[in-house]
Amino acid sequence: MVPSIIPIDRKLRDFYELRADYNTLAELFIRKGEYDIADGSYEHAIRLADSIRFDLVKIDSYFGIFNIYFMSGQYRKCAVQGRLL
């Protein structure tokens, strides 16, 4: 059994990598069509970026959320998200 990287990064307090882990997890859920779960992972990554005061890395998560709206046909939300970026 391969250990999950999220608990390892959490234990090491490597919040930058932990944020990247949540983005990667979200991308995997997008591929499976699990958009709600992916959105939650991106939101978690954004909160982590806020906690380490690194706003620049939030852009990946915001683009991911934009992609969720686009792929799920929520074009109105997609337009609003695009204006917020």
N, C-alpha and C positions, 0 to 999 in steps of 0.2 A: 504494500500500500504506500502510495506517495503522499507525504504530508502536504497539507495546503499551505501556500505561501502567506496567506493573509494572517493567520495566527503568529507565524514566525516574524513577519515584519512588525506586527503589533507588539510582540514581546521585545523585539530589538528597539522599539520606539522609532522606527524608520518611517516616519509619517509621509515623507515624499514618495517613497516606494509603495507604501500602503495605498496612497491616493492613486497611483498608477495601477495597482492591482485591482482596485474597484473599477477603474475605467476599462481594463481588460475584461473583467468579469461582465461588465455591461455589454461590451461588444459581443461576447459569446451569447448572451441572452438575446441580443438583437438578431443574431443569426438563427436562433431557434424560434423567433417570432414572439418572444416573451417580453413585450415592450414595457409593461408595468414594472417588472422586476429590473429590467435594464435602467429604466428611469430612476428607480430607487438607488441603484448602484452609482449612477452619475451624481445624484443629489448627495450621496454620502461622500463621494470624492470632492465635491464642491465644499462641503462642510469641513473636510480635512484640510483642504487648501486654505480656507479661512482661518483654521486653527493654527496653521504654521505661517500665516500672514504672507502667502505667496500667491497673489492674485493672478499673475501671469499664467500659471498652470491651470487655472479654472477654464481657460478658453477651450481646451480639449473636451472637457465635460459638457460645456455649453453647446459645442458643435455636435456632440453625441446626442444631446437632447433634441437639438434641431433635426438631426437625422431620424430619430425615433418618430417625431411628428410627421416628417416627410414620408417615411416608409409606411406608416400606419394610416396615411391619407388624411391626417389632421392638418390640412393646409392653412387654416386660419391661425391655429396655434403656431405653425411653422413661420408664418409671416410676422406674428408678434414676437416670437423668439429672435428672429432675424433683426428686428428693430432694436431689441435689447442689447444685441452684441455690438 
